[in-house]
Amino acid sequence: MHRYHPVVATPLTDVPASLGADGVRRLYRLMLLTRLLDERLWIVVRQGKAHFVLTGRGHEAAQCASALAVHAGSDWVYTYYRSLGAAIALGFTPYEIFLGVLGKAADPISGARQLPNHFSSRRLRTPTVSSSVATQIPHAVGTAWATHLRGEPVATLCYFGEGATSKGEFHEALNVAGLHRLPVVFFCENNGWAISVPLAEQVAGGSVAARAAGYGMPGVLVDGLDPLAVYQATDEALRRARRGDGPTLIEATCLRLTPHSSDDSDAYRSDDERAALAARDPLPAFRDRLLAAGLIAPDEPERWTDEFRASLLADQDRADALPPPTAERARRWLYQEPR
Ligand SMILES: Cc1ncc(C[n+]2csc(CCOP(=O)(O)OP(=O)(O)O)c2C)c(N)n1
């Protein structure tokens, strides 16, 4: 018994050619997997198995769709702590993410030395990032400058929130990128909140995209709840960068459907505000759009949900069975080793 029975399928007219129908199905599956992993990670914290988690619920459309436009393993990507969906779409596995969240020695990102979800991988060309807000932005510009000097036809994509655009690093980095027409795409996920500080108290002028004009680059405002629009905008900006036409600043409007982190009470938002956000959740909206277009079958969302839930539980158990790092490792790489 399924709830969805589209009678007449209406074709989607805005599927980007480079994504295609298969790409659209893949995008929905990635968003769904990200959401189910996200929910699982918060349960793991409530179970007392992990001390902290920070996810991107409500950002899945912006994150998964933009990451699908990356040439993974060739382009460079700087994520931030909220980039769970981008990480999954780039090729990090849920098992790897459980290893970090559960603080296991086998965590491939940092051996559990960093906070969870500070994604890095040599294979995926995602350099390590700091928890310090906005520090990845000048790093991304440095990477773009290096690839530019070497004449490599690759782009660098850099993710951050709108709160990060108040930091000096953002302005310095965009100035250098604009000045030298570097192959970098700045991707701002604007969820309206920097922890408890609303956009109106954080971003002078009220628009992130408009700031691009001051740095001599295009600023693109995109609906971050519409995965196809996000894919199109990011794909175009990355192509521009790869062919040597310079940087772009994209502002994708998103929703933060959870507290800032598992350590945040969310007390500064009312129940009514949270309910209004939940009603605009991008995941069921995209599902219904694809069902109506006949791009996914009526039974697929539920079937995929069951499959993903089972595989995530198996991943969690497999990761949970492994040991934590040894105490001796805590100081390694911090001080010079005794000779
Ligand atoms: C330099 C610095 N200042 C403050 C913090 C504490 N902090 C962590 S996340 C965050 C909010 C950032 O908001 P935003 O950039 O909008 O991203 P979001 O978390 O909303 O995705 C702050 C203030 C920090 N990590 N680093």
The ligand as an SDF file (V2000), in Angstrom:
LIG
                    3D

 26 27  0  0  0  0  0  0  0  0999 V2000
   36.0470   32.1610   14.2960 C   0  0  0  0  0  0  0  0  0  0  0  0
   34.8760   31.4760   14.9350 C   0  0  0  0  0  0  0  0  0  0  0  0
   33.9850   32.1890   15.6330 N   0  0  0  0  0  0  0  0  0  0  0  0
   32.9280   31.5720   16.1980 C   0  0  0  0  0  0  0  0  0  0  0  0
   32.7730   30.2150   16.1010 C   0  0  0  0  0  0  0  0  0  0  0  0
   31.5770   29.5450   16.7210 C   0  0  0  0  0  0  0  0  0  0  0  0
   30.6710   29.1610   15.6420 N   0  0  0  0  0  0  0  0  0  0  0  0
   30.6430   27.9070   15.1470 C   0  0  0  0  0  0  0  0  0  0  0  0
   29.5470   27.7450   13.9400 S   0  0  0  0  0  0  0  0  0  0  0  0
   29.0580   29.3560   14.0460 C   0  0  0  0  0  0  0  0  0  0  0  0
   27.9580   29.9020   13.1860 C   0  0  0  0  0  0  0  0  0  0  0  0
   28.3320   30.0140   11.7650 C   0  0  0  0  0  0  0  0  0  0  0  0
   27.1550   30.2930   11.0490 O   0  0  0  0  0  0  0  0  0  0  0  0
   27.0910   30.1970    9.4900 P   0  0  0  0  0  0  0  0  0  0  0  0
   28.4090   30.6080    8.9130 O   0  0  0  0  0  0  0  0  0  0  0  0
   25.8920   30.9460    9.0310 O   0  0  0  0  0  0  0  0  0  0  0  0
   26.9420   28.6520    9.1850 O   0  0  0  0  0  0  0  0  0  0  0  0
   25.8080   27.6260    9.6550 P   0  0  0  0  0  0  0  0  0  0  0  0
   26.3450   26.9730   10.9120 O   0  0  0  0  0  0  0  0  0  0  0  0
   24.5400   28.3890    9.8970 O   0  0  0  0  0  0  0  0  0  0  0  0
   25.6690   26.6560    8.5390 O   0  0  0  0  0  0  0  0  0  0  0  0
   29.7730   30.0160   15.0330 C   0  0  0  0  0  0  0  0  0  0  0  0
   29.5800   31.4280   15.4020 C   0  0  0  0  0  0  0  0  0  0  0  0
   33.7550   29.4900   15.3750 C   0  0  0  0  0  0  0  0  0  0  0  0
   33.6650   28.1600   15.2180 N   0  0  0  0  0  0  0  0  0  0  0  0
   34.7850   30.1350   14.7930 N   0  0  0  0  0  0  0  0  0  0  0  0
  1  2  1  0
  2  3  1  0
  2 26  2  0
  3  4  2  0
  4  5  1  0
  5  6  1  0
  5 24  2  0
  6  7  1  0
  7  8  2  0
  7 22  1  0
  8  9  1  0
  9 10  1  0
 10 11  1  0
 10 22  2  0
 11 12  1  0
 12 13  1  0
 13 14  1  0
 14 15  2  0
 14 16  1  0
 14 17  1  0
 17 18  1  0
 18 19  2  0
 18 20  1  0
 18 21  1  0
 22 23  1  0
 24 25  1  0
 24 26  1  0
M  CHG  1   7   1
M  END
$$$$
